[in-house]
């Protein structure tokens, strides 16, 4: 789901609409399991399992509003073609092709400042490893908002070029 707001508000701005979708606000009234992570990055009803993480991507910087994409990951076995159709036109189902990515895990709050600091660390580690970043980094949250901040599992995820990578 795309939202226009500050980085620190993007996840909350989209969460309710996405959660409603997996709770049965879809044409099949089907409830889906929630999965993790929730991903934040730039750019008749069924209940679905919630997945974790929630992922977020988008421009990071200075607390200024920007365009962010916040996404849930559908449960295994569902595709863009087989998932129930959302009743909210702002919620969209799309296939995301697989990619090779590096991640830096961290605990604590998922503020814009924390994301920027960890992104810098991940990019430095990639440079040391001789890996080339591609695209924009994403922020992954694995825990619900009510979990104490010091127990939360977060990740910065950065796609990397597959050329020259062994073992894949």
N, CA, C and O of each residue as an XYZ file, in Angstrom:
672
protein
N       0.849     -1.164      0.000
C       0.000      0.000      0.000
C       0.895      1.228      0.000
O       1.861      1.293      0.760
N       0.587      2.185     -0.833
C       1.394      3.401     -0.915
C       0.779      4.476     -0.031
O      -0.429      4.711     -0.061
N       1.644      5.133      0.767
C       1.201      6.226      1.628
C       2.158      7.401      1.463
O       3.336      7.223      1.154
N       1.637      8.591      1.671
C       2.475      9.792      1.649
C       2.468     10.357      3.059
O       1.461     10.889      3.527
N       3.616     10.232      3.732
C       3.759     10.701      5.103
C       5.237     10.670      5.461
O       6.075     10.348      4.619
N       5.558     10.997      6.691
C       6.933     10.887      7.169
C       7.275      9.411      7.379
O       6.391      8.592      7.632
N       8.565      9.079      7.273
C       9.033      7.701      7.438
C       8.488      7.072      8.719
O       7.969      5.956      8.699
N       8.611      7.797      9.834
C       8.226      7.242     11.133
C       6.730      6.984     11.259
O       6.302      6.295     12.185
N       5.931      7.522     10.349
C       4.477      7.330     10.399
C       3.959      6.382      9.320
O       2.799      5.972      9.363
N       4.798      6.036      8.364
C       4.340      5.263      7.204
C       3.757      3.907      7.591
O       2.692      3.529      7.102
N       4.447      3.174      8.465
C       3.960      1.853      8.858
C       2.586      1.910      9.490
O       1.707      1.121      9.146
N       2.396      2.844     10.418
C       1.096      2.976     11.073
C       0.028      3.471     10.109
O      -1.133      3.075     10.213
N       0.411      4.339      9.166
C      -0.555      4.881      8.214
C      -1.157      3.781      7.341
O      -2.327      3.860      6.967
N      -0.379      2.773      7.019
C      -0.849      1.707      6.131
C      -1.339      0.471      6.876
O      -2.108     -0.318      6.327
N      -0.904      0.296      8.113
C      -1.141     -0.962      8.819
C      -2.616     -1.329      8.899
O      -2.977     -2.465      8.592
N      -3.469     -0.409      9.298
C      -4.887     -0.734      9.509
C      -5.525     -1.246      8.223
O      -6.244     -2.245      8.255
N      -5.284     -0.593      7.103
C      -5.879     -1.050      5.837
C      -5.376     -2.434      5.454
O      -6.153     -3.277      5.005
N      -4.074     -2.673      5.631
C      -3.511     -3.987      5.314
C      -4.054     -5.049      6.267
O      -4.393     -6.153      5.844
N      -4.134     -4.712      7.549
C      -4.654     -5.659      8.535
C      -6.125     -5.976      8.254
O      -6.546     -7.127      8.375
N      -6.900     -4.963      7.882
C      -8.305     -5.208      7.545
C      -8.421     -6.190      6.387
O      -9.305     -7.047      6.384
N      -7.530     -6.070      5.400
C      -7.554     -6.994      4.264
C      -7.380     -8.436      4.731
O      -8.163     -9.304      4.348
N      -6.368     -8.702      5.551
C      -6.145    -10.085      5.988
C      -7.178    -10.540      7.014
O      -7.297    -11.733      7.291
N      -7.927     -9.587      7.580
C      -8.969     -9.922      8.552
C     -10.319    -10.166      7.896
O     -11.311    -10.394      8.589
N     -10.369    -10.121      6.572
C     -11.597    -10.456      5.877
C     -12.193     -9.352      5.035
O     -13.238     -9.560      4.417
N     -11.570     -8.178      4.983
C     -12.071     -7.101      4.118
C     -11.593     -7.338      2.690
O     -10.759     -6.606      2.157
N     -12.147     -8.379      2.097
C     -11.834     -8.742      0.722
C     -13.082     -9.371      0.131
O     -13.994     -9.739      0.871
N     -13.140     -9.501     -1.173
C     -14.380     -9.939     -1.820
C     -14.819    -11.334     -1.401
O     -16.000    -11.661     -1.516
N     -13.910    -12.154     -0.923
C     -14.258    -13.514     -0.501
C     -14.568    -13.601      0.994
O     -14.912    -14.676      1.486
N     -14.454    -12.493      1.723
C     -14.609    -12.492      3.186
C     -13.704    -13.527      3.837
O     -14.055    -14.096      4.871
N     -12.542    -13.777      3.240
C     -11.604    -14.799      3.727
C     -10.585    -14.172      4.670
O      -9.992    -13.139      4.359
N     -10.384    -14.805      5.825
C      -9.361    -14.360      6.766
C      -8.059    -15.072      6.440
O      -8.044    -16.274      6.178
N      -6.963    -14.316      6.458
C      -5.643    -14.863      6.158
C      -4.763    -14.758      7.391
O      -4.904    -13.828      8.184
N      -3.858    -15.708      7.551
C      -2.920    -15.666      8.673
C      -1.966    -14.497      8.487
O      -1.580    -14.175      7.363
N      -1.585    -13.859      9.594
C      -0.615    -12.769      9.515
C       0.776    -13.368      9.506
O       1.080    -14.257     10.301
N       1.617    -12.889      8.615
C       2.990    -13.373      8.512
C       3.956    -12.241      8.825
O       3.548    -11.083      8.915
N       5.203    -12.559      8.986
C       6.228    -11.542      9.227
C       7.268    -11.683      8.129
O       7.505    -12.799      7.666
N       7.885    -10.624      7.703
C       7.841     -9.269      8.240
C       6.790     -8.418      7.556
O       6.188     -8.817      6.559
N       6.582     -7.218      8.123
C       5.865     -6.159      7.431
C       6.969     -5.324      6.795
O       7.928     -4.946      7.467
N       6.838     -5.041      5.521
C       7.914     -4.427      4.740
C       7.558     -2.984      4.397
O       6.451     -2.702      3.939
N       8.488     -2.089      4.620
C       8.280     -0.684      4.250
C       9.384     -0.277      3.302
O      10.564     -0.447      3.607
N       9.008      0.260      2.151
C      10.002      0.667      1.169
C       9.491      1.803      0.311
O       8.328      2.193      0.418
N      10.420      2.380     -0.605
C       9.999      3.457     -1.469
C       9.320      2.901     -2.708
O       9.140      1.787     -3.199
N       9.100      3.823     -2.923
C       8.059      3.607     -3.962
C       6.791      2.690     -3.665
O       5.935      2.519     -4.534
N     -16.833    -10.230     -1.975
C     -17.348    -10.955     -0.804
C     -16.169    -11.369      0.033
O     -15.341    -11.924     -0.689
N     -15.738    -11.296      1.455
C     -14.479    -11.109      2.189
C     -13.802    -12.401      2.685
O     -14.505    -13.304      3.138
N     -12.326    -12.535      2.610
C     -11.547    -13.692      3.110
C     -10.600    -13.251      4.240
O     -10.104    -12.128      4.146
N     -10.279    -14.078      5.370
C      -9.257    -13.681      6.372
C      -7.953    -14.407      6.103
O      -7.921    -15.636      6.055
N      -6.861    -13.643      5.926
C      -5.556    -14.166      5.561
C      -4.643    -14.182      6.770
O      -4.782    -13.347      7.664
N      -3.709    -15.125      6.811
C      -2.734    -15.168      7.897
C      -1.835    -13.952      7.801
O      -1.417    -13.568      6.709
N      -1.533    -13.339      8.948
C      -0.611    -12.209      8.925
C       0.794    -12.753      8.902
O       1.136    -13.669      9.649
N       1.601    -12.181      8.037
C       2.987    -12.596      7.934
C       3.873    -11.544      8.569
O       3.467    -10.390      8.708
N       5.057    -11.923      8.948
C       6.040    -10.946      9.406
C       7.267    -11.180      8.549
O       7.546    -12.330      8.210
N       7.991    -10.185      8.192
C       7.920     -8.815      8.675
C       6.968     -7.956      7.872
O       6.469     -8.354      6.819
N       6.729     -6.757      8.402
C       6.106     -5.695      7.627
C       7.279     -4.947      7.012
O       8.198     -4.559      7.733
N       7.273     -4.736      5.713
C       8.391     -4.079      5.034
C       8.000     -2.679      4.601
O       6.867     -2.434      4.188
N       8.947     -1.769      4.699
C       8.736     -0.379      4.300
C       9.910      0.069      3.459
O      11.063     -0.198      3.797
N       9.618      0.751      2.364
C      10.687      1.362      1.585
C      10.243      2.735      1.144
O       9.050      3.029      1.076
N      11.208      3.563      0.848
C      10.910      4.916      0.428
C      12.056      5.820      0.782
O      13.079      5.369      1.297
N      11.892      7.090      0.510
C      12.975      8.023      0.786
C      13.182      8.177      2.280
O      12.220      8.306      3.037
N      14.423      8.163      2.701
C      14.724      8.409      4.104
C      15.383      9.767      4.184
O      16.230     10.104      3.357
N      15.004     10.533      5.162
C      15.709     11.784      5.352
C      14.894     12.884      5.971
O      13.832     13.251      5.469
N      15.394     13.402      7.054
C      14.935     14.639      7.674
C      13.484     14.658      8.135
O      12.952     15.742      8.377
N      12.828     13.531      8.267
C      11.464     13.508      8.750
C      10.456     14.130      7.802
O       9.299     14.334      8.172
N      10.879     14.431      6.587
C       9.988     15.049      5.601
C       9.035     14.005      5.031
O       9.398     12.835      4.908
N       7.807     14.423      4.678
C       6.891     13.477      4.044
C       7.465     12.968      2.729
O       8.185     13.680      2.030
N       7.138     11.747      2.414
C       7.565     11.136      1.172
C       6.597     10.033      0.801
O       5.650      9.755      1.536
N       6.833      9.406     -0.334
C       6.020      8.278     -0.786
C       6.663      6.992     -0.292
O       7.837      6.739     -0.560
N       5.901      6.183      0.425
C       6.385      4.914      0.952
C       5.440      3.803      0.544
O       4.230      4.000      0.432
N       6.013      2.635      0.325
C       5.226      1.433      0.090
C       5.374      0.574      1.332
O       6.488      0.267      1.754
N       4.246      0.186      1.916
C       4.235     -0.680      3.093
C       3.506     -1.949      2.681
O       2.431     -1.880      2.085
N       4.084     -3.114      2.994
C       3.525     -4.372      2.496
C       3.545     -5.464      3.546
O       4.452     -5.539      4.376
N       2.537     -6.303      3.493
C       2.531     -7.578      4.198
C       2.977     -8.623      3.185
O       2.821     -8.437      1.979
N       3.523     -9.704      3.676
C       3.877    -10.843      2.843
C       2.735    -11.844      2.980
O       2.369    -12.219      4.094
N       2.175    -12.277      1.861
C       1.073    -13.241      1.919
C       1.569    -14.594      2.406
O       2.733    -14.939      2.201
N       0.700    -15.360      3.047
C       1.082    -16.697      3.505
C       1.510    -17.590      2.339
O       1.074    -17.399      1.204
N       2.354    -18.548      2.633
C       2.818    -19.511      1.630
C       1.612    -20.148      0.948
O       0.599    -20.432      1.586
N       1.737    -20.364     -0.336
C       0.675    -21.009     -1.088
C      -0.252    -20.030     -1.797
O      -1.005    -20.432     -2.684
N      -0.210    -18.758     -1.425
C      -1.034    -17.766     -2.106
C      -0.187    -17.008     -3.120
O       0.983    -16.713     -2.880
N      -0.793    -16.704     -4.240
C      -0.135    -15.905     -5.278
C      -1.014    -14.687     -5.556
O      -2.116    -14.570     -5.022
N      -0.522    -13.796     -6.385
C      -1.327    -12.637     -6.772
C      -2.619    -13.090     -7.450
O      -3.647    -12.422     -7.339
N      -2.568    -14.217     -8.148
C      -3.758    -14.726     -8.831
C      -4.721    -15.451     -7.901
O      -5.928    -15.447     -8.142
N      -4.204    -16.080     -6.835
C      -5.078    -16.865     -5.963
C      -5.496    -16.133     -4.690
O      -6.404    -16.592     -3.997
N      -4.867    -15.020     -4.368
C      -5.222    -14.264     -3.160
C      -6.580    -13.599     -3.347
O      -6.933    -13.206     -4.459
N      -7.346    -13.471     -2.259
C      -8.632    -12.789     -2.376
C      -8.446    -11.326     -2.806
O      -7.470    -10.677     -2.429
N      -9.373    -10.835     -3.581
C      -9.305     -9.465     -4.088
C      -9.675     -8.490     -2.970
O     -10.720     -8.646     -2.339
N      -8.830     -7.486     -2.716
C      -9.140     -6.506     -1.665
C     -10.381     -5.682     -2.015
O     -10.638     -5.402     -3.185
N     -11.145     -5.297     -0.994
C     -12.272     -4.396     -1.222
C     -11.828     -2.938     -1.157
O     -12.510     -2.064     -1.694
N     -10.710     -2.663     -0.518
C     -10.149     -1.315     -0.435
C      -9.275     -1.097     -1.671
O      -8.297     -1.821     -1.855
N      -9.598     -0.123     -2.519
C      -8.818      0.081     -3.741
C      -7.373      0.510     -3.492
O      -6.544      0.427     -4.398
N      -7.061      0.963     -2.287
C      -5.682      1.349     -1.977
C      -4.806      0.137     -1.671
O      -3.579      0.233     -1.709
N      -5.427     -0.999     -1.368
C      -4.682     -2.234     -1.093
C      -4.559     -2.991     -2.403
O      -5.557     -3.282     -3.062
N      -3.326     -3.306     -2.772
C      -3.074     -4.004     -4.037
C      -2.275     -5.264     -3.772
O      -1.423     -5.303     -2.884
N      -2.560     -6.294     -4.552
C      -1.814     -7.551     -4.477
C      -0.880     -7.575     -5.680
O      -1.303     -7.341     -6.812
N       0.387     -7.858     -5.425
C       1.322     -7.948     -6.548
C       2.396     -8.980     -6.253
O       2.769     -9.216     -5.104
N       2.882     -9.588     -7.335
C       4.015    -10.504     -7.235
C       5.286     -9.683     -7.167
O       5.451     -8.708     -7.901
N       6.177    -10.082     -6.287
C       7.488     -9.449     -6.195
C       8.503    -10.531     -6.532
O       8.586    -11.538     -5.829
N       9.277    -10.338     -7.594
C      10.236    -11.377     -7.973
C      11.298    -11.562     -6.897
O      11.643    -10.629     -6.171
N      11.803    -12.774     -6.811
C      12.867    -13.058     -5.861
C      14.125    -12.290     -6.208
O      14.327    -11.884     -7.352
N      14.961    -12.096     -5.213
C      16.223    -11.392     -5.435
C      17.230    -11.853     -4.397
O      16.875    -12.453     -3.383
N      18.479    -11.565     -4.671
C      19.540    -11.818     -3.708
C      19.664    -10.560     -2.862
O      19.794     -9.460     -3.399
N      19.625    -10.714     -1.546
C      19.663     -9.545     -0.673
C      20.524     -9.822      0.548
O      20.716    -10.967      0.957
N      21.030     -8.749      1.110
C      21.752     -8.796      2.381
C      20.883     -8.086      3.406
O      20.152     -7.154      3.071
N      20.964     -8.528      4.657
C      20.164     -7.908      5.712
C      21.018     -7.676      6.939
O      21.932     -8.445      7.237
N      20.708     -6.615      7.636
C      21.343     -6.306      8.913
C      20.240     -6.262      9.954
O      19.353     -5.409      9.901
N      20.303     -7.178     10.892
C      19.296     -7.286     11.941
C      19.658     -6.346     13.082
O      20.829     -6.183     13.425
N      18.627     -5.727     13.667
C      18.844     -4.912     14.857
C      17.593     -4.913     15.713
O      16.487     -5.138     15.221
N      17.778     -4.660     16.990
C      16.639     -4.570     17.896
C      16.420     -3.111     18.241
O      17.255     -2.257     17.941
N      15.306     -2.835     18.865
C      15.003     -1.473     19.270
C      13.935     -0.863     18.394
O      13.200     -1.560     17.694
N      13.865      0.467     18.447
C      12.796      1.121     17.695
C      13.158      1.187     16.218
O      14.324      1.087     15.836
N      12.151      1.354     15.420
C      12.346      1.396     13.977
C      12.205      2.796     13.430
O      11.554      3.007     12.406
N      12.805      3.745     14.099
C      12.704      5.138     13.666
C      13.505      5.375     12.388
O      14.321      4.547     11.983
N      13.256      6.502     11.778
C      14.006      6.886     10.585
C      15.495      6.978     10.896
O      16.326      6.565     10.087
N      15.836      7.519     12.073
C      17.248      7.642     12.462
C      17.894      6.268     12.628
O      19.027      6.062     12.195
N      17.184      5.327     13.252
C      17.721      3.971     13.434
C      17.905      3.293     12.082
O      18.916      2.631     11.848
N      16.939      3.455     11.200
C      17.019      2.873      9.862
C      18.209      3.452      9.099
O      18.964      2.709      8.471
N      18.381      4.774      9.151
C      19.487      5.424      8.436
C      20.833      4.939      8.964
O      21.747      4.671      8.185
N      20.955      4.828     10.273
C      22.212      4.371     10.890
C      22.529      2.941     10.467
O      23.665      2.640     10.102
N      21.537      2.064     10.512
C      21.759      0.659     10.146
C      21.986      0.507      8.651
O      22.754     -0.358      8.228
N      21.328      1.336      7.842
C      21.553      1.305      6.395
C      23.005      1.648      6.091
O      23.645      0.994      5.267
N      23.517      2.664      6.751
C      24.920      3.052      6.572
C      25.847      1.889      6.932
O      26.812      1.617      6.217
N      25.557      1.207      8.038
C      26.371      0.058      8.446
C      26.299     -1.087      7.455
O      27.313     -1.715      7.151
N      25.098     -1.364      6.945
C      24.934     -2.444      5.975
C      25.668     -2.119      4.677
O      26.345     -2.983      4.119
N      25.544     -0.895      4.195
C      26.230     -0.520      2.956
C      27.746     -0.589      3.112
O      28.448     -0.965      2.173
N      28.254     -0.232      4.285
C      29.699     -0.341      4.540
C      30.127     -1.807      4.525
O      31.175     -2.140      3.971
N      29.324     -2.682      5.130
C      29.639     -4.114      5.148
C      29.607     -4.694      3.735
O      30.444     -5.528      3.388
N      28.650     -4.257      2.922
C      28.578     -4.731      1.536
C      29.814     -4.305      0.753
O      30.356     -5.087     -0.028
N      30.258     -3.074      0.958
C      31.460     -2.586      0.269
C      32.669     -3.417      0.671
O      33.476     -3.788     -0.181
N      32.802     -3.713      1.962
C      33.920     -4.540      2.435
C      33.879     -5.939      1.839
O      34.919     -6.546      1.580
N      32.667     -6.447      1.622
C      32.505     -7.789      1.066
C      32.590     -7.797     -0.458
O      32.552     -8.863     -1.074
N      32.704     -6.632     -1.064
C      32.784     -6.561     -2.520
C      31.454     -6.773     -3.214
O      31.422     -7.147     -4.386
N      30.346     -6.539     -2.506
C      29.017     -6.708     -3.093
C      28.477     -5.355     -3.539
O      28.736     -4.330     -2.909
N      27.723     -5.368     -4.633
C      27.181     -4.141     -5.200
C      25.696     -4.024     -4.883
O      24.907     -4.866     -5.313
N      25.299     -2.985     -4.132
C      23.877     -2.790     -3.842
C      23.107     -2.423     -5.107
O      23.634     -1.742     -5.986
N      21.868     -2.876     -5.192
C      20.982     -2.504     -6.294
C      19.662     -2.039     -5.696
O      19.176     -2.628     -4.730
N      19.091     -1.008     -6.252
C      17.814     -0.507     -5.750
C      17.949      0.179     -4.403
O      19.050      0.447     -3.923
N      16.807      0.454     -3.812
C      16.748      1.142     -2.524
C      16.632      0.135     -1.389
O      16.058     -0.938     -1.572
N      17.171      0.468     -0.215
C      17.018     -0.427      0.932
C      15.565     -0.444      1.411
O      14.807      0.497      1.179
N      15.204     -1.523      2.076
C      13.877     -1.676      2.672
C      14.040     -1.895      4.168
O      15.086     -2.347      4.635
N      13.007     -1.572      4.899
C      12.994     -1.738      6.338
C      11.974     -2.815      6.674
O      10.821     -2.732      6.251
N      12.388     -3.827      7.432
C      11.497     -4.932      7.786
C      11.271     -4.948      9.291
O      12.216     -4.914     10.079
N      10.002     -4.999      9.670
C       9.624     -5.108     11.085
C       8.960     -6.453     11.301
O       8.047     -6.826     10.564
N       9.414     -7.178     12.306
C       8.914     -8.518     12.558
C       7.936     -8.594     13.722
O       7.357     -9.655     13.956
N       7.736     -7.524     14.447
C       6.934     -7.577     15.668
C       5.778     -6.592     15.625
O       5.829     -5.588     14.914
N       4.722     -6.892     16.400
C       3.584     -5.975     16.456
C       3.965     -4.689     17.190
O       4.911     -4.679     17.978
N       3.231     -3.611     16.932
C       3.568     -2.324     17.533
C       3.492     -2.311     19.059
O       4.120     -1.469     19.701
N       2.732     -3.233     19.642
C       2.595     -3.237     21.102
C       3.743     -3.953     21.815
O       3.812     -3.916     23.044
N       4.638     -4.599     21.080
C       5.788     -5.266     21.704
C       6.753     -4.200     22.219
O       6.994     -3.215     21.521
N       7.314     -4.367     23.422
C       8.253     -3.362     23.941
C       9.386     -3.111     22.947
O       9.930     -4.048     22.362
N       9.730     -1.849     22.764
C      10.698     -1.443     21.743
C      12.014     -2.188     21.851
O      12.626     -2.501     20.830
N      12.466     -2.483     23.069
C      13.771     -3.116     23.254
C      13.756     -4.599     22.902
O      14.817     -5.223     22.856
N      12.591     -5.177     22.655
C      12.481     -6.583     22.259
C      12.170     -6.752     20.768
O      12.080     -7.880     20.283
N      12.008     -5.667     20.053
C      11.612     -5.744     18.646
C      12.757     -6.182     17.740
O      13.912     -5.809     17.945
N      12.412     -6.978     16.738
C      13.347     -7.473     15.714
C      13.061     -6.687     14.440
O      11.953     -6.723     13.905
N      14.074     -5.981     13.966
C      13.995     -5.196     12.740
C      15.160     -5.575     11.840
O      16.158     -6.130     12.300
N      15.027     -5.273     10.560
C      16.126     -5.494      9.620
C      16.135     -4.401      8.559
O      15.087     -3.901      8.150
N      17.331     -4.043      8.126
C      17.516     -3.275      6.896
C      17.846     -4.323      5.843
O      18.735     -5.149      6.049
N      17.141     -4.298      4.719
C      17.331     -5.280      3.652
C      17.750     -4.537      2.384
O      17.094     -3.585      1.960
N      18.847     -4.985      1.792
C      19.364     -4.347      0.579
C      19.603     -5.401     -0.490
O      20.369     -6.340     -0.274
N      18.951     -5.255     -1.646
C      19.241     -6.151     -2.766
C      20.679     -5.920     -3.213
O      21.200     -4.807     -3.134
N      21.313     -7.001     -3.686
C      22.685     -6.919     -4.190
C      22.753     -7.593     -5.556
O      21.960     -8.480     -5.869
N      23.718     -7.153     -6.362
C      23.919     -7.744     -7.684
C      24.322     -9.202     -7.524
O      25.109     -9.545     -6.641
N      23.779    -10.054     -8.381
C      24.070    -11.483     -8.293
C      25.355    -11.871     -8.994
O      25.830    -12.990     -8.804
N      25.929    -11.005     -9.785
C      27.164    -11.338    -10.494
C      28.320    -11.476     -9.515
O      28.502    -10.645     -8.625
N      29.085    -12.520     -9.690
C      30.263    -12.735     -8.852
C      29.963    -13.307     -7.487
O      30.873    -13.458     -6.671
N      28.702    -13.631     -7.214
C      28.345    -14.191     -5.912
C      28.366    -15.702     -6.027
O      27.730    -16.270     -6.915
N      29.090    -16.353     -5.141
C      29.166    -17.815     -5.190
C      28.150    -18.428     -4.250
O      27.656    -17.764     -3.339
N      27.841    -19.686     -4.469
C      26.960    -20.442     -3.594
C      25.491    -20.237     -3.890
O      24.659    -20.762     -3.151
N      25.124    -19.507     -4.929
C      23.726    -19.240     -5.183
C      23.289    -19.889     -6.393
O      22.123    -19.772     -6.769
